[in-house]
């Protein structure tokens, strides 16, 4: 199904710094426009560094369609501990980060404090 012509989708690309202008010109030639009103994600989400691991854990669990109970069963981590980690009341720690990351198909470093 084709999207209506009035709908827009924002795309993001990683390019070598030396080719930014070339890529921008090529994209403009195909009718693309630079995104407006973009803000850094830290500004938009406004989570503290201490809150981020729990937010990322909760988001990864949601993305995988798992409840806290299901994630607890997959990892062996008590559901109460998962809840506390998601809410910033318990540090995740390296051991739990590895278990959770494996179950959620993410890099364990994302679950450790920044």
GROMACS elastic network, one bead per residue, 0.5 to 0.9 nm:
[ bonds ]
;  ai    aj funct       b0    kb
    2     5     6  0.86418   500
    3     6     6  0.82182   500
    3     7     6  0.65946   500
    3     8     6  0.85882   500
    4     7     6  0.55249   500
    4     8     6  0.86315   500
    5     8     6  0.76941   500
   10    34     6  0.89776   500
   10    35     6  0.68292   500
   11    35     6  0.84230   500
   14    17     6  0.89881   500
   15    18     6  0.81959   500
   15    19     6  0.65817   500
   15    20     6  0.63882   500
   15    23     6  0.79895   500
   16    19     6  0.55278   500
   16    20     6  0.66982   500
   17    20     6  0.54618   500
   17    21     6  0.85214   500
   18    21     6  0.76744   500
   18    22     6  0.84358   500
   19    22     6  0.52141   500
   19    23     6  0.61252   500
   19    24     6  0.85400   500
   20    23     6  0.52523   500
   20    24     6  0.60627   500
   20    25     6  0.86346   500
   21    24     6  0.50455   500
   21    25     6  0.61686   500
   21    26     6  0.86110   500
   22    25     6  0.52621   500
   22    26     6  0.62500   500
   22    27     6  0.86850   500
   23    26     6  0.50426   500
   23    27     6  0.60891   500
   23    28     6  0.85350   500
   24    27     6  0.51630   500
   24    28     6  0.61236   500
   24    29     6  0.85640   500
   24    32     6  0.87216   500
   24    33     6  0.87452   500
   24    34     6  0.81384   500
   25    28     6  0.50908   500
   25    29     6  0.61312   500
   25    30     6  0.88119   500
   26    29     6  0.50464   500
   26    30     6  0.65938   500
   26    32     6  0.87965   500
   27    30     6  0.51776   500
   27    31     6  0.65951   500
   27    32     6  0.52796   500
   27    33     6  0.75069   500
   27    34     6  0.88946   500
   28    31     6  0.50683   500
   28    33     6  0.60110   500
   28    34     6  0.82282   500
   29    32     6  0.72481   500
   33    36     6  0.86868   500
   35    38     6  0.66713   500
   38    41     6  0.87962   500
   39    42     6  0.83382   500
   39    43     6  0.65805   500
   39    44     6  0.63743   500
   40    43     6  0.53506   500
   40    44     6  0.63736   500
   40    45     6  0.87914   500
   41    45     6  0.59384   500
   41    46     6  0.79897   500
   42    45     6  0.54016   500
   42    46     6  0.54757   500
   42    47     6  0.68908   500
   42    48     6  0.85780   500
   43    46     6  0.52596   500
   43    47     6  0.83910   500
   44    47     6  0.88356   500
   47    50     6  0.79812   500
   47    51     6  0.59141   500
   47    52     6  0.61826   500
   47    55     6  0.84148   500
   48    51     6  0.52008   500
   48    52     6  0.63905   500
   49    52     6  0.53831   500
   49    53     6  0.78484   500
   49   113     6  0.66343   500
   49   114     6  0.59163   500
   50    53     6  0.69982   500
   50    54     6  0.82256   500
   50    88     6  0.71624   500
   50   113     6  0.62268   500
   50   114     6  0.76013   500
   51    54     6  0.57283   500
   51    55     6  0.63113   500
   51    56     6  0.87717   500
   51    86     6  0.83733   500
   51    87     6  0.76389   500
   51    88     6  0.57839   500
   51   113     6  0.83609   500
   52    55     6  0.50395   500
   52    56     6  0.59800   500
   52    57     6  0.84500   500
   52    88     6  0.85243   500
   52   110     6  0.86450   500
   52   111     6  0.79309   500
   52   112     6  0.86495   500
   52   113     6  0.72725   500
   52   114     6  0.79405   500
   53    56     6  0.51196   500
   53    57     6  0.60566   500
   53    58     6  0.86029   500
   53    85     6  0.80045   500
   53    86     6  0.74971   500
   53    88     6  0.79074   500
   53    91     6  0.86292   500
   53    92     6  0.76958   500
   53   110     6  0.66138   500
   53   112     6  0.58510   500
   53   113     6  0.60243   500
   53   114     6  0.80953   500
   54    58     6  0.61171   500
   54    59     6  0.85036   500
   54    82     6  0.89471   500
   54    83     6  0.88771   500
   54    84     6  0.84662   500
   54    85     6  0.54985   500
   54    87     6  0.58982   500
   54    88     6  0.57039   500
   54    89     6  0.89685   500
   54    90     6  0.89969   500
   54    91     6  0.86097   500
   54    92     6  0.80410   500
   54   111     6  0.72611   500
   55    58     6  0.51677   500
   55    59     6  0.60977   500
   55    60     6  0.85659   500
   55    85     6  0.89714   500
   55    86     6  0.60602   500
   55    87     6  0.76410   500
   55    88     6  0.84081   500
   55   111     6  0.89996   500
   56    59     6  0.50261   500
   56    60     6  0.59900   500
   56    61     6  0.84511   500
   56    86     6  0.80746   500
   56   110     6  0.72423   500
   56   111     6  0.67318   500
   57    60     6  0.52163   500
   57    61     6  0.61165   500
   57    62     6  0.85495   500
   57    82     6  0.87174   500
   57    85     6  0.79657   500
   57    86     6  0.61424   500
   57   100     6  0.80930   500
   57   101     6  0.87342   500
   57   104     6  0.86174   500
   57   110     6  0.84738   500
   57   111     6  0.65299   500
   58    61     6  0.51634   500
   58    62     6  0.61390   500
   58    63     6  0.85996   500
   58    68     6  0.89361   500
   58    82     6  0.89344   500
   58    83     6  0.87741   500
   58    85     6  0.88629   500
   58    86     6  0.56940   500
   58    87     6  0.87295   500
   59    62     6  0.50289   500
   59    63     6  0.60543   500
   59    64     6  0.86483   500
   60    64     6  0.62908   500
   60    65     6  0.86725   500
   60    66     6  0.89639   500
   60   101     6  0.89315   500
   60   104     6  0.62547   500
   60   105     6  0.84157   500
   60   106     6  0.77590   500
   61    64     6  0.52199   500
   61    65     6  0.63289   500
   61    66     6  0.54804   500
   61    67     6  0.71827   500
   61    68     6  0.77869   500
   61    71     6  0.74874   500
   61   103     6  0.89255   500
   61   104     6  0.64681   500
   62    66     6  0.60025   500
   62    67     6  0.75404   500
   63    66     6  0.77721   500
   63   104     6  0.85586   500
   64   104     6  0.66137   500
   64   105     6  0.87072   500
   66    69     6  0.78919   500
   66    70     6  0.57368   500
   66    71     6  0.61435   500
   67    70     6  0.51166   500
   67    71     6  0.62222   500
   67    72     6  0.84839   500
   68    71     6  0.50835   500
   68    72     6  0.60088   500
   68    73     6  0.86069   500
   68    78     6  0.89471   500
   68    79     6  0.56940   500
   68    80     6  0.84145   500
   68    82     6  0.66297   500
   68    83     6  0.71194   500
   69    72     6  0.50215   500
   69    73     6  0.62714   500
   69    74     6  0.87588   500
   69    78     6  0.81911   500
   69    79     6  0.55516   500
   69    80     6  0.89587   500
   69    82     6  0.88470   500
   70    73     6  0.50720   500
   70    74     6  0.62942   500
   70    75     6  0.87165   500
   70    79     6  0.85071   500
   71    74     6  0.50462   500
   71    75     6  0.61253   500
   71    76     6  0.81537   500
   71    77     6  0.79321   500
   71    79     6  0.76371   500
   71    82     6  0.81905   500
   71   100     6  0.78876   500
   71   103     6  0.73637   500
   71   104     6  0.85012   500
   72    75     6  0.52567   500
   72    76     6  0.53760   500
   72    78     6  0.55015   500
   72    79     6  0.51536   500
   72    80     6  0.87945   500
   72    81     6  0.87749   500
   72    82     6  0.72355   500
   73    76     6  0.54806   500
   73    77     6  0.73641   500
   73    78     6  0.81053   500
   73    79     6  0.83239   500
   74    77     6  0.81644   500
   74    99     6  0.86844   500
   74   100     6  0.85559   500
   74   103     6  0.65321   500
   75    78     6  0.84911   500
   75    96     6  0.83558   500
   75    99     6  0.57490   500
   75   100     6  0.64174   500
   75   102     6  0.85537   500
   75   103     6  0.67648   500
   76    79     6  0.87902   500
   76    99     6  0.84128   500
   77    80     6  0.84341   500
   77    81     6  0.67515   500
   77    82     6  0.69543   500
   77    96     6  0.75815   500
   77    99     6  0.84150   500
   77   100     6  0.86402   500
   78    81     6  0.52900   500
   78    82     6  0.65488   500
   78    83     6  0.88820   500
   79    82     6  0.50312   500
   79    83     6  0.62640   500
   79    84     6  0.86306   500
   80    83     6  0.51176   500
   80    84     6  0.62111   500
   80    85     6  0.86380   500
   81    85     6  0.60556   500
   81    86     6  0.85452   500
   81    89     6  0.88912   500
   81    90     6  0.71158   500
   81    92     6  0.88699   500
   82    85     6  0.50415   500
   82    86     6  0.61274   500
   82    87     6  0.85816   500
   82    90     6  0.84686   500
   82    92     6  0.85217   500
   83    86     6  0.51495   500
   83    87     6  0.62147   500
   83    88     6  0.86577   500
   83    89     6  0.84448   500
   83    90     6  0.86834   500
   84    87     6  0.51221   500
   84    88     6  0.61201   500
   84    90     6  0.52227   500
   84    91     6  0.83014   500
   85    88     6  0.51479   500
   85    89     6  0.58383   500
   85    91     6  0.59741   500
   85    92     6  0.58876   500
   86    89     6  0.76974   500
   86    90     6  0.81055   500
   86    92     6  0.87998   500
   87    90     6  0.77443   500
   88    91     6  0.69012   500
   88    92     6  0.88203   500
   90    93     6  0.89401   500
   91   112     6  0.82664   500
   91   113     6  0.84096   500
   92    95     6  0.80214   500
   92    96     6  0.58224   500
   92    97     6  0.60449   500
   92   111     6  0.69157   500
   92   112     6  0.66576   500
   92   113     6  0.84807   500
   93    96     6  0.55971   500
   93    97     6  0.59368   500
   93    98     6  0.87162   500
   93   111     6  0.82313   500
   93   112     6  0.66695   500
   93   113     6  0.88180   500
   94    98     6  0.62296   500
   94    99     6  0.87563   500
   94   108     6  0.78079   500
   94   109     6  0.84654   500
   94   111     6  0.85374   500
   94   112     6  0.71842   500
   95    98     6  0.53683   500
   95    99     6  0.65044   500
   95   100     6  0.87446   500
   96    99     6  0.50234   500
   96   100     6  0.59143   500
   96   101     6  0.82398   500
   96   108     6  0.87567   500
   96   111     6  0.89579   500
   97   100     6  0.51835   500
   97   101     6  0.57832   500
   97   102     6  0.84313   500
   97   107     6  0.86362   500
   97   108     6  0.50574   500
   97   109     6  0.74029   500
   97   110     6  0.83588   500
   97   111     6  0.57650   500
   97   112     6  0.69152   500
   98   101     6  0.51547   500
   98   102     6  0.61567   500
   98   103     6  0.87062   500
   98   107     6  0.82009   500
   98   108     6  0.53094   500
   98   109     6  0.85062   500
   98   111     6  0.87890   500
   99   102     6  0.53773   500
   99   103     6  0.64390   500
   99   104     6  0.87275   500
   99   108     6  0.82507   500
  100   103     6  0.51572   500
  100   104     6  0.60186   500
  100   105     6  0.83194   500
  100   106     6  0.82725   500
  100   108     6  0.74362   500
  100   111     6  0.84697   500
  101   104     6  0.50286   500
  101   105     6  0.55691   500
  101   107     6  0.58074   500
  101   109     6  0.85780   500
  101   110     6  0.85430   500
  101   111     6  0.77954   500
  102   105     6  0.52487   500
  102   106     6  0.67131   500
  102   107     6  0.80439   500
  102   108     6  0.78374   500
  103   106     6  0.81285   500
  104   107     6  0.88589   500
  105   108     6  0.89755   500
  106   109     6  0.85892   500
  106   110     6  0.75968   500
  106   111     6  0.88915   500
  107   110     6  0.58172   500
  107   111     6  0.77881   500
  108   111     6  0.54888   500
  108   112     6  0.70984   500
  109   112     6  0.53555   500
  109   113     6  0.82793   500
  109   114     6  0.87533   500
  110   113     6  0.78293   500
  110   114     6  0.81663   500
  111   114     6  0.86988   500
